[in-house]
Amino acid sequence: MADHVHMLLNVPPKIAVSSVVGYIKGKSAIHIARHFMKRERNYAGQVFWARGYFVDTVGRDTETIRRYIADQEKEDQRLDQLEMPWIESQTNANKKN
């Protein structure tokens, strides 16, 4: 299930990480509202992203993290296949009743 985003960014020391994250979240939320929710304006009260975020420094492990991010979609798909199908069928049966 794709319920989060991984990014590898290079932020100069003079720029606050919180400003970069806020900018990315803000611009992407507007884009999503316009293109997928068909909203042209008046985004007040709309929430798309969670309030928090996680940041860590990379240093010498950049390539390892780059590979992890690239392979994460495959891993998410693999984990989705491990879900128990009988639970989903029971849930659907309960909705019909």
Summary of the structure (lengths in Angstrom):
residues: 97
radius of gyration: 18.6
end to end distance: 27.3
largest distance: 59.2
contacts: 149
relative contact order: 0.11
helix: 56%
strand: 0%
